[in-house]
Amino acid sequence: MVSIYVNGEDRTRQLSNWEIKWSPKQGGVRLICHFHSGKSYSCPLKKCEVVPTREVQGGLIVEKGGSVFYAVDSVKVYGEKYALVRYPDSQNVYVRNLDDIELVPKTSIKNEAIFRYFVSVAEARVDRANPQKSQLPKMCYGNWRRRFLTQTPSCTPTAQGRIKIR
């Protein structure tokens, strides 16, 4: 059950539906309330409260059924219906329908022993690569090491294969 508060006043029972949209004309994200009478009312989301609301820090999002994953700074989910997504290095938020995306939570894989093991193997191979034979192995192992250290810390989708992280 979702509860909607507009300017501190509970409007839940008066509403037949609600939605969150970006409105460049009205300067940002808005909550649109649809009343049983057929009328609609739009209000800035910052003046409203949708319960439940949860915030997810970091991680990835992917279109349902898709294979391209996008790193996110934060995702704020309203009523398990809409998500406001903030991407790294962006001040803008993007409204997404939660039915259209999947959230992949941030993991602590970079702090785990298995991750440190793979990094140490890559580093040892870089150190032991024979530059007199060829520079190629040293370059390859160095690339592996860099990729390990720069991976987005979310590994749930990697088991599903065919992923691209952007």
N, C-alpha and C positions, 0 to 999 in steps of 0.2 A: 504494500500500500504506500502510495506516494502522497505526501502532504505538501501543499503549496502555500507559502506565505508571501503576500505582497505588501510592502511597507509595514511589516510586522503583523498584519492581519491575516488570519487563516481564511483562505478562499477555496479550500479543497472541495467542499460540498457544492459550491456554486459552479464548478467547472465540469465540462463534458470532456475536455481534452486540453493538452498544453504542448508547447513546443519551444525550442530554443533556436534562434536564428541570428546570423550576423547581419547587421543592417548598417551599411556604410553611410546612408543618408542620415540615420539617427545616431551615428557615432558609436557603434559597438555592438556588443552581444545583448540580445533582448529576449525576455521571456514573453511569449504570446499565450494569453489565456483565452480559451474558447468556452463561452458560457452556454448553458443549456438553452438559452433564448436564441442562440445563433449569433450573438454579438461576440466581438473579439476585443481584447485589450492588450496593448503592448507596453512593457515597462522595462527599463534597464535591468539586466540580471543582477547587478550589484545592489539593487534595492529589494531584491527578492531572496527567498530561501526555499530551496527544494530539499525535502527530507525523504529518503536518505541521499546524502552526498558523500562521496569518498574521493580521496586524492591518491594517485599513484605517482611516485617519483622515479624517473628514469625508466629504462626498459625499451621495448620495441612495440610498434603496432604494425599490423598487416591487414590488407583487405581480406575479408573472408574468402577462403579458397585461393588466395593469391600466393605468390612466392617471393615478393619483394617486400622486405622489412625496412621500416624507417625508425631510426633512433629518435626518442623523445626525451625532453627534459621533464615534463610533467603532463599528466592527464587527470582532469577533474571530471568525475562521472556524476551526472545528475539524474536521480531517480532510476538508475539502470536503463536509461533511455537515450540520453545524449552525453557526449564527451567533448570537453574543451581541451584541445591538444596544443601544447606548446613545444615546438621543435628547438633543438640546440641553436644558439646564436640568433634567436628570433624573439622579438618582443611581442609579435602578433600571436593571437590564439585562433584556432580553427575549430569550428563546430562540426562534429561528426556524429552521425547516427550510430549508436552502439551496436545495432544489429548488423552494420556494414563492416565493422572492424573487429579484430581480435587483439587483446592486450597480452603481451608477453612480458612477465615481470622481470625486473633486474635480478641477477643472481650474484652470488659471492664467489663464483668460480675462480676469479683471479686471486682469491685468498686461500684457496684449497691446495693441499699438497700435490695433487695430480697436475695442476697447472704449473706449479713451480718446477715439478719434475720435467715437464715438456720444455719449458724455457731453459732449464739447465742443460738438457740434451742438445737443444739448438745452439746454445752458447758454446758447449764443448765441441760441437762439430765445426763451428766457425773457427775456434782456436786451433783445431787439429787439421783443418783443411790445408793441403800442401800447395802453396802459391807457385812453386816451381813447375808443377805439372800443368795447372790451369787455375785461372781465377774464378771459373764458373762455379765449382762447388762452394767456395767461400761466399760468393755472391748469393747463391741459392739458400745456404744455411742462414746467412745474415738476413735475407728476406723473410724466411720462416720465423726467425726470432722477432723481427719487427712486427710481423703480422700477429704473432701471439700477444705481444705487448700492447698492440693498438686495437684489439678486438673489442667490440661492444660487449659488455659483460651480461649477456643474455644468451644462454645456450639451449633452451628448450626446443626451438625450431630446428636446430642443427641436426637433430636425430631424424627429422622429417625429410632431409635432403633438399636439393635444388633451391637453395636460398641465396638471395642477394641482399646485402645490407647497404643501405644508403644513408 
